[in-house]
Amino acid sequence: MEKIKESFISSINENSYDEFKALSYYITGIGTSYFTVFFILSLLFYSDWIIGLYTLVFYYSFIGYMFLLIYPFAMVCTLDILVKCKIIETQEQDKNNFVKSWKYYLTMVWNLIVLISCFTVEYKGAEYVAHYKFMCKTFVLDKSANVYHIEDYADECNVAARSKKLQLVHGWQIEGKYPLCPICKEEGGYAENGDIIPDF
């Protein structure tokens, strides 16, 4: 009995499968390279221009949003695995007539695992970007009150107004050492775990 190589994705539209797979290589290649470069630079430097370039590409453009949406599906297509399936001999020459073995259904599970993993990585990546923003942002350190203030609200904060020991610092200098001023947290509308600022 003749065999062909199929997967769940390839059986959806076999005529366009090769074209989509070739395109997915470009998408995942560009995306993975960009994410890798950003991650390496973020480990080496704390710089506003690094986070500015990242957010400009992915968070302030329609193309960036679409890329973040398409990237997981492109990765699924890139990592798709074809398995051998036995063709069912019929009078009609239909390539979709093949025996769907357990290996074929395993490709569905694999595709789902890759898709969920990609969205999870993007979610965790967004948390990492928020933390990196915090590390790069400038804050006002209040050593007398043993807290730090949001720079935009420091002038209006009563705690900061009473302090004589204020200095500008970056997030990486105070991470885990000082808590966020409760008044700045309330004025800024931040959550209780406001040490990592979600938006600037």
C-alpha positions as CSV (number, residue, x, y, z in Angstrom):
1,M,0.0,0.0,0.0
2,E,1.4,3.4,-1.0
3,K,2.3,5.9,1.7
4,I,2.4,9.7,1.8
5,K,3.7,12.1,4.4
6,E,0.9,14.1,6.0
7,S,0.2,16.1,9.2
8,F,-2.9,17.8,10.6
9,I,-1.9,21.2,9.1
10,S,-0.8,19.8,5.7
11,S,-4.2,18.0,5.3
12,I,-6.1,21.3,5.8
13,N,-4.7,22.8,2.6
14,E,-2.2,20.6,0.9
15,N,-1.8,22.8,-2.2
16,S,-0.6,25.8,-0.1
17,Y,1.2,24.0,2.6
18,D,4.7,24.3,1.1
19,E,4.2,28.0,0.4
20,F,3.0,28.7,4.0
21,K,5.8,26.7,5.4
22,A,8.4,28.6,3.4
23,L,6.9,31.9,4.5
24,S,6.8,30.7,8.1
25,Y,10.6,30.2,8.0
26,Y,11.0,33.9,7.2
27,I,8.6,35.1,9.9
28,T,10.0,32.9,12.7
29,G,13.6,33.6,11.6
30,I,13.1,37.4,11.7
31,G,11.1,37.3,15.0
32,T,13.4,34.9,16.8
33,S,16.5,36.9,15.7
34,Y,14.9,40.1,16.9
35,F,13.8,38.7,20.3
36,T,17.2,37.1,20.8
37,V,19.1,40.3,20.1
38,F,16.8,42.3,22.4
39,F,17.2,39.7,25.2
40,I,21.0,39.6,24.9
41,L,21.2,43.4,24.9
42,S,18.8,43.6,27.9
43,L,21.2,41.4,29.9
44,L,24.2,43.5,29.0
45,F,22.8,47.0,29.3
46,Y,20.0,49.0,31.0
47,S,19.2,51.6,28.3
48,D,16.1,53.5,27.3
49,W,17.0,53.3,23.6
50,I,16.8,49.5,23.8
51,I,13.3,49.4,25.3
52,G,12.3,52.3,23.1
53,L,13.3,50.4,19.9
54,Y,11.5,47.3,21.1
55,T,8.2,49.0,22.0
56,L,8.3,51.1,18.9
57,V,8.4,48.0,16.7
58,F,6.0,45.8,18.6
59,Y,3.7,48.0,20.7
60,Y,3.3,51.3,18.8
61,S,2.6,49.9,15.3
62,F,-0.1,47.9,13.7
63,I,2.5,45.7,12.0
64,G,4.1,44.9,15.3
65,Y,0.7,43.8,16.8
66,M,0.0,41.7,13.8
67,F,3.5,40.2,14.0
68,L,3.0,39.2,17.6
69,L,-0.3,37.6,16.7
70,I,1.0,35.7,13.6
71,Y,4.3,34.6,15.1
72,P,2.9,31.7,17.2
73,F,1.0,30.3,14.2
74,A,4.1,30.7,12.0
75,M,6.1,28.8,14.6
76,V,3.5,26.0,14.5
77,C,3.9,25.7,10.8
78,T,7.7,25.9,11.0
79,L,7.9,23.1,13.6
80,D,5.2,21.0,11.9
81,I,6.1,17.3,11.6
82,L,5.0,15.2,8.6
83,V,4.3,11.5,9.3
84,K,3.9,8.6,6.9
85,C,0.2,7.7,6.3
86,K,-1.2,4.9,4.2
87,I,-3.2,5.9,1.2
88,I,-6.7,4.5,0.8
89,E,-7.1,3.2,-2.7
90,T,-10.3,4.4,-4.3
91,Q,-11.5,5.1,-7.8
92,E,-11.2,8.9,-7.1
93,Q,-7.7,10.3,-7.0
94,D,-8.0,12.1,-3.7
95,K,-4.9,12.7,-1.7
96,N,-7.0,13.3,1.5
97,N,-8.0,9.6,1.5
98,F,-5.4,8.2,3.8
99,V,-5.4,6.3,7.1
100,K,-5.2,8.7,10.0
101,S,-3.0,6.7,12.4
102,W,-2.1,7.6,15.9
103,K,1.0,9.4,14.6
104,Y,-1.2,11.7,12.5
105,Y,-3.3,12.6,15.6
106,L,0.0,13.1,17.5
107,T,0.8,15.9,15.1
108,M,-2.3,17.7,16.2
109,V,-1.2,17.4,19.9
110,W,2.3,18.6,18.9
111,N,0.9,21.6,17.0
112,L,-1.2,22.5,20.1
113,I,1.8,22.3,22.4
114,V,3.8,24.6,20.2
115,L,1.0,27.1,19.9
116,I,0.4,27.2,23.7
117,S,4.1,27.4,24.3
118,C,4.5,30.4,22.0
119,F,1.7,32.3,23.5
120,T,3.1,31.6,27.0
121,V,6.5,32.8,25.9
122,E,5.0,36.0,24.5
123,Y,3.1,36.5,27.8
124,K,6.2,36.0,29.9
125,G,8.1,38.1,27.5
126,A,5.7,41.0,28.1
127,E,6.3,40.6,31.8
128,Y,10.0,40.6,31.2
129,V,9.7,43.8,29.1
130,A,7.7,45.5,31.9
131,H,10.4,44.5,34.4
132,Y,13.1,45.8,32.1
133,K,11.3,49.1,31.8
134,F,11.4,49.3,35.6
135,M,15.1,48.7,35.6
136,C,15.7,51.5,33.1
137,K,13.3,54.0,34.5
138,T,14.5,56.9,36.7
139,F,13.0,57.1,40.2
140,V,13.5,59.4,43.2
141,L,15.1,57.6,46.1
142,D,14.1,58.9,49.6
143,K,16.7,57.5,52.0
144,S,15.1,59.2,55.0
145,A,11.8,57.4,54.5
146,N,13.5,54.4,53.1
147,V,11.2,54.3,50.0
148,Y,11.4,55.4,46.4
149,H,9.0,57.7,44.5
150,I,7.7,57.9,41.0
151,E,9.5,60.8,39.4
152,D,6.3,62.2,37.9
153,Y,4.6,62.3,41.3
154,A,7.6,63.2,43.6
155,D,6.9,66.9,43.5
156,E,3.3,66.3,44.8
157,C,4.1,63.7,47.3
158,N,3.9,64.8,51.0
159,V,6.5,62.2,52.0
160,A,9.0,63.4,49.5
161,A,8.3,67.0,50.4
162,R,9.4,66.4,54.0
163,S,12.6,64.6,53.0
164,K,16.0,66.2,52.7
165,K,17.7,63.1,51.2
166,L,16.4,62.8,47.7
167,Q,18.4,61.5,44.8
168,L,17.7,60.3,41.3
169,V,18.3,56.6,40.7
170,H,17.5,53.9,38.2
171,G,15.3,50.9,38.8
172,W,18.2,48.5,38.7
173,Q,19.8,50.4,41.7
174,I,16.8,50.0,44.0
175,E,15.2,46.7,42.9
176,G,14.4,44.6,45.9
177,K,16.0,47.2,48.3
178,Y,13.3,49.8,48.7
179,P,9.5,49.7,48.5
180,L,7.4,52.0,46.4
181,C,6.0,55.0,48.3
182,P,2.4,54.3,49.2
183,I,1.2,57.8,48.2
184,C,2.9,57.6,44.8
185,K,1.4,54.2,44.3
186,E,-2.1,55.5,45.1
187,E,-1.6,58.7,43.0
188,G,-0.3,56.7,40.1
189,G,-3.0,54.1,40.3
190,Y,-0.6,51.2,40.6
191,A,-1.4,47.8,42.1
192,E,-0.1,46.6,45.4
193,N,2.9,45.0,43.8
194,G,3.8,48.3,42.2
195,D,7.5,47.6,42.3
196,I,7.3,46.5,38.7
197,I,5.6,49.4,36.8
198,P,3.4,48.1,34.0
199,D,3.2,51.3,32.0
200,F,5.1,54.5,31.6
